[in-house]
Amino acid sequence: VGAPVLLLPGFGAGAFHWRRNLKQLAHGSGSDVFAMDYLGQGGSWPEGAGAGGDSGLGYSIDVWIEQAEEFAREVVLKEGRGHHSRCHVVGNSVGGLIGAHLA
């Protein structure tokens, strides 16, 4: 099994952005493949928060970088998944920026 792959979506998208790639990447690479939503993006958009309005949400790129680091450490590289200490990171748009910070 190869090193796991972490897919990071662009701004305003979420893990669903990668839905057509997950199975093919896992099958083609023989690796576990993961995708995540950033806080306040994708499927984690808070109930009652209007689109584009002032909802008082305080999410920032720094929060998302920290979240991606924790997700990689706690989920993607979790012990028992093949003893990998590194993963491949693929990012779209802001996901590319976050991936560069993880490198």
N, CA and C of each residue as an Amber inpcrd file, in Angstrom:
protein
   309
   0.8480000  -1.1810000   0.0000000   0.0000000   0.0000000   0.0000000
   0.8920000   1.2430000   0.0000000   0.5750000   2.1770000  -0.8890000
   1.3460000   3.4120000  -0.9720000   0.9780000   4.3880000   0.1250000
   1.7190000   5.4800000   0.1860000   1.4280000   6.5300000   1.1580000
   0.0230000   7.0770000   0.9120000  -0.6860000   7.4360000   1.9670000
  -2.0370000   7.9690000   1.7970000  -2.0330000   9.3030000   1.0570000
  -3.2010000   9.6590000   0.5490000  -3.3830000  10.8880000  -0.2240000
  -4.4350000  11.7350000   0.4780000  -4.1400000  13.0150000   0.6660000
  -5.0810000  13.9710000   1.2550000  -5.4570000  14.9850000   0.1870000
  -6.7530000  15.0740000  -0.1140000  -7.2740000  16.0010000  -1.1100000
  -7.8640000  17.2210000  -0.4090000  -7.3880000  18.4050000  -0.7630000
  -7.8410000  19.6500000  -0.1400000  -8.6030000  20.4760000  -1.1710000
  -9.8690000  20.7860000  -0.9010000 -10.6940000  21.5110000  -1.8710000
 -10.3940000  23.0030000  -1.9160000 -10.9550000  23.6570000  -2.9030000
 -10.8440000  25.1000000  -3.0370000 -11.8470000  25.8230000  -2.1640000
 -11.7470000  27.1370000  -2.1410000 -12.6260000  27.9740000  -1.3220000
 -14.0730000  27.8080000  -1.7620000 -14.9670000  27.6590000  -0.8030000
 -16.3970000  27.5400000  -1.0690000 -16.8290000  26.1410000  -1.4550000
 -15.8830000  25.2470000  -1.6350000 -16.2050000  23.8640000  -1.9850000
 -16.0160000  23.0040000  -0.7440000 -16.0010000  21.7190000  -0.9360000
 -15.7970000  20.8100000   0.1790000 -15.3250000  19.4700000  -0.3410000
 -15.3550000  18.4780000   0.5210000 -14.9170000  17.1380000   0.1410000
 -15.6800000  16.6370000  -1.0870000 -16.9360000  17.0600000  -1.2260000
 -17.7330000  16.6370000  -2.3820000 -17.0870000  17.0380000  -3.7020000
 -16.2320000  18.0410000  -3.6720000 -15.5340000  18.5120000  -4.8700000
 -14.7070000  17.3850000  -5.5050000 -14.2850000  16.4260000  -4.6980000
 -13.4130000  15.3330000  -5.1500000 -14.1780000  14.0320000  -5.3840000
 -15.4920000  14.0360000  -5.3040000 -16.2720000  12.7960000  -5.3350000
 -15.9960000  11.9250000  -6.5580000 -15.6840000  12.5120000  -7.6880000
 -15.4290000  11.7270000  -8.9090000 -13.9930000  11.2030000  -8.9870000
 -13.1340000  11.6380000  -8.0780000 -11.7270000  11.2420000  -8.1040000
 -11.3520000  10.2330000  -7.0260000 -12.0990000  10.1740000  -5.9520000
 -11.7120000   9.3590000  -4.7980000 -11.4850000   7.8920000  -5.1490000
 -12.4710000   7.2650000  -5.7450000 -12.3820000   5.8440000  -6.0330000
 -11.2640000   5.5360000  -7.0340000 -11.1550000   6.3580000  -8.0880000
 -10.1270000   6.1280000  -9.0960000  -8.7260000   6.3070000  -8.5100000
  -8.5340000   7.3400000  -7.6820000  -7.2280000   7.5570000  -7.0610000
  -6.8570000   6.4000000  -6.1340000  -7.8040000   5.9540000  -5.3360000
  -7.5350000   4.8500000  -4.4160000  -7.2050000   3.5820000  -5.1870000
  -7.9780000   3.2880000  -6.2090000  -7.7610000   2.0700000  -6.9990000
  -6.4500000   2.1480000  -7.7740000  -6.2010000   3.2800000  -8.4040000
  -5.0070000   3.4300000  -9.2380000  -3.7130000   3.4980000  -8.4530000
  -3.7770000   4.0310000  -7.2450000  -2.5560000   4.2150000  -6.4570000
  -2.3560000   3.1230000  -5.4090000  -3.4230000   2.4050000  -5.0820000
  -3.3400000   1.4290000  -4.0060000  -3.2170000   2.0810000  -2.6390000
  -3.5620000   3.3470000  -2.5590000  -3.4320000   4.1170000  -1.3230000
  -4.8020000   4.4560000  -0.7500000  -4.8190000   4.7210000   0.5470000
  -6.0160000   5.2920000   1.1480000  -6.0850000   6.7500000   0.7130000
  -7.2830000   7.2140000   0.3540000  -7.4610000   8.5840000  -0.1220000
  -8.5060000   9.2600000   0.7660000  -8.1930000  10.4690000   1.2020000
  -9.0550000  11.2180000   2.1100000  -9.3400000  12.5970000   1.5320000
 -10.5290000  13.1060000   1.8160000 -10.8870000  14.4880000   1.4920000
 -11.5570000  15.0720000   2.7260000 -11.4480000  16.3790000   2.8870000
 -11.9970000  17.0150000   4.0850000 -12.6930000  18.3220000   3.7350000
 -13.5600000  18.7560000   4.6280000 -14.1730000  20.0820000   4.5550000
 -13.4520000  20.9840000   5.5500000 -13.2630000  22.2290000   5.1860000
 -12.7430000  23.2070000   6.1410000 -13.9100000  23.7160000   6.9730000
 -13.6190000  24.1750000   8.1840000 -14.6620000  24.7580000   9.0270000
 -15.3470000  25.8930000   8.2710000 -16.6660000  25.8490000   8.2340000
 -17.4380000  26.8900000   7.5600000 -17.5150000  26.7440000   6.0550000
 -17.0180000  25.6410000   5.5010000 -17.0340000  25.3980000   4.0590000
 -17.6500000  24.0260000   3.7920000 -18.0610000  23.7930000   2.5540000
 -18.5960000  22.4850000   2.1800000 -19.7500000  22.0640000   3.0670000
 -19.7050000  20.8230000   3.5250000 -20.7600000  20.2750000   4.3620000
 -20.7260000  20.7650000   5.7970000 -19.7450000  21.5880000   6.1500000
 -19.6750000  22.0880000   7.5310000 -20.1920000  23.5120000   7.6560000
 -20.8810000  24.0080000   6.6180000 -21.4560000  25.3490000   6.6930000
 -22.4860000  25.3650000   7.8130000 -22.3720000  26.2690000   8.7670000
 -23.2570000  26.2670000   9.9360000 -24.7170000  26.5400000   9.5720000
 -25.6010000  25.8310000  10.2380000 -27.0320000  26.0640000  10.0390000
 -27.3600000  27.4940000  10.4190000 -28.2030000  28.1230000   9.6460000
 -28.6320000  29.4810000   9.9390000 -27.6900000  30.5610000   9.4530000
 -26.5310000  30.1850000   8.9630000 -25.5860000  31.1860000   8.4410000
 -25.9540000  31.4780000   7.0010000 -26.2610000  32.7040000   6.7190000
 -26.6340000  33.0840000   5.3670000 -25.4430000  33.1060000   4.4320000
 -25.6980000  32.8990000   3.1720000 -24.6210000  32.9350000   2.1790000
 -24.1970000  34.3840000   1.9510000 -22.9580000  34.6860000   2.2320000
 -22.4130000  36.0080000   1.9500000 -22.7160000  37.0750000   2.9730000
 -23.5570000  36.8020000   3.9470000 -23.8920000  37.8110000   4.9410000
 -22.9080000  37.7900000   6.1030000 -23.0540000  38.7650000   6.9820000
 -22.1960000  38.8050000   8.1620000 -22.7700000  37.8500000   9.1930000
 -22.1700000  36.6880000   9.2930000 -22.6740000  35.6680000  10.2060000
 -21.8440000  35.5890000  11.4820000 -20.8140000  36.4310000  11.5930000
 -19.9730000  36.3960000  12.7720000 -18.9780000  35.2520000  12.7760000
 -18.8450000  34.5520000  11.6490000 -17.9060000  33.4340000  11.5740000
 -16.4890000  33.9830000  11.5180000 -15.5960000  33.3720000  12.2680000
 -14.2280000  33.8640000  12.3340000 -13.2120000  32.9230000  11.7220000
 -13.5630000  32.2140000  10.6800000 -12.6380000  31.2720000  10.0730000
 -11.6580000  32.0130000   9.1750000 -10.4280000  31.5140000   9.1610000
  -9.3920000  32.1460000   8.3480000  -8.4900000  31.0660000   7.7720000
  -7.5990000  31.4700000   6.8930000  -6.6550000  30.5320000   6.3120000
  -5.8100000  29.8850000   7.3990000  -5.4650000  30.6330000   8.4390000
  -4.6700000  30.0670000   9.5370000  -5.4280000  28.9540000  10.2580000
  -6.7190000  29.1530000  10.4510000  -7.5550000  28.1280000  11.0810000
  -7.6010000  26.8970000  10.2020000  -7.7490000  27.0860000   8.8870000
  -7.8470000  25.9480000   7.9690000  -6.5230000  25.2020000   7.8420000
  -5.4030000  25.9090000   7.9050000  -4.0950000  25.2410000   7.8840000
  -3.9620000  24.3630000   9.1250000  -4.2950000  24.9100000  10.2810000
  -4.2280000  24.1350000  11.5160000  -5.1620000  22.9340000  11.4590000
  -6.3580000  23.1370000  10.9260000  -7.3170000  22.0430000  10.8070000
  -6.7750000  20.9450000   9.8850000  -6.1860000  21.3220000   8.7530000
  -5.6370000  20.3410000   7.8170000  -4.4660000  19.5870000   8.4480000
  -3.6160000  20.2920000   9.1970000  -2.5070000  19.6320000   9.8970000
  -3.0310000  18.5850000  10.8830000  -4.0270000  18.9630000  11.6450000
  -4.6030000  18.0330000  12.6200000  -5.2880000  16.8620000  11.9380000
  -6.0110000  17.1190000  10.8380000  -6.6830000  16.0420000  10.1020000
  -5.6510000  15.0590000   9.5530000  -4.5680000  15.5910000   8.9910000
  -3.5180000  14.7240000   8.4570000  -2.9220000  13.8660000   9.5730000
  -2.6250000  14.4720000  10.6840000  -1.9910000  13.7620000  11.7980000
  -2.9480000  12.7590000  12.4520000  -4.1770000  13.1860000  12.7310000
  -5.1120000  12.3790000  13.5090000  -5.9110000  11.3660000  12.6910000
  -6.0720000  11.6150000  11.3960000  -6.8840000  10.7250000  10.5660000
  -6.0410000  10.0510000   9.4830000  -5.3980000  10.8440000   8.6420000
  -4.6790000  10.3040000   7.4810000  -3.4780000   9.4630000   7.9030000
  -2.7070000   9.9430000   8.8670000  -1.4850000   9.2470000   9.2860000
  -1.6640000   8.4510000  10.5780000  -2.8920000   8.2280000  10.9490000
  -3.1800000   7.5130000  12.1950000  -2.5180000   6.1350000  12.1930000
  -1.9600000   5.7620000  13.3390000  -1.3410000   4.4490000  13.4700000
  -2.3390000   3.3650000  13.0920000  -1.8300000   2.3120000  12.4580000
  -2.6870000   1.2170000  12.0400000  -3.0870000   1.3090000  10.5830000
  -2.7190000   2.3980000   9.9170000  -3.0510000   2.5540000   8.5030000
  -1.8520000   2.2400000   7.6080000  -0.8460000   1.5850000   8.1150000
   0.2820000   1.2280000   7.2780000   1.5890000   1.8630000   7.6920000
   1.6250000   2.4920000   8.8420000   2.8590000   3.0660000   9.3830000
   3.4910000   4.1160000   8.4780000   2.7030000   4.9360000   7.8670000
   3.2370000   6.0150000   7.0310000   3.4790000   7.2460000   7.8930000
   4.5820000   7.9280000   7.6420000   4.8700000   9.1600000   8.3720000
   4.6190000  10.3890000   7.5000000   4.3150000  10.1530000   6.2360000
   4.0310000  11.2470000   5.2930000   2.8610000  10.8620000   4.4000000
   2.2540000  11.8810000   3.8150000   1.1800000  11.6290000   2.8600000
   1.3550000  12.5560000   1.6620000   0.7220000  12.1850000   0.5730000
   0.6790000  13.0510000  -0.6030000  -0.4640000  14.0330000  -0.3890000
  -0.2480000  15.2940000  -0.7440000  -1.2750000  16.3190000  -0.5930000
  -1.5740000  16.9020000  -1.9670000  -2.8580000  16.9330000  -2.3080000
  -3.3170000  17.5040000  -3.5720000  -4.3100000  18.5980000  -3.2290000
  -4.0700000  19.8100000  -3.7130000  -4.9550000  20.9160000  -3.3780000
  -5.4280000  21.6730000  -4.5930000  -6.6640000  22.1310000  -4.5330000
  -7.2480000  22.9740000  -5.5610000  -7.4470000  24.3680000  -4.9720000
  -6.9890000  25.3910000  -5.6670000  -7.1830000  26.7680000  -5.2440000
  -6.6160000  26.9780000  -3.8310000  -7.4450000  27.3890000  -2.8800000
  -6.9560000  27.6130000  -1.5200000  -6.4100000  26.3150000  -0.9170000
  -6.8740000  25.1820000  -1.4100000  -6.3230000  23.8970000  -0.9740000
  -4.8560000  23.7580000  -1.3650000  -4.4700000  24.3450000  -2.4950000
  -3.0700000  24.3550000  -2.8950000  -2.2260000  25.1860000  -1.9490000
  -2.7720000  26.3290000  -1.5340000  -2.0670000  27.1840000  -0.5680000
  -1.9140000  26.4620000   0.7620000  -2.9750000  25.8290000   1.2230000
  -2.9200000  25.0890000   2.4780000  -1.9380000  23.9290000   2.3550000
  -1.9610000  23.2440000   1.2340000  -1.0210000  22.1470000   0.9980000
   0.4200000  22.6170000   1.0270000   0.6970000  23.7910000   0.4800000
   2.0560000  24.3430000   0.4890000   2.5130000  24.5920000   1.9280000
   1.5950000  25.0140000   2.7910000   1.9420000  25.2150000   4.1970000
   2.2020000  23.9010000   4.9170000   1.5570000  22.8380000   4.4570000
   1.7570000  21.5340000   5.0810000   3.0820000  20.9010000   4.6810000
   3.6050000  21.3170000   3.5250000   4.8240000  20.6820000   2.9860000
   6.0370000  20.8970000   3.8600000
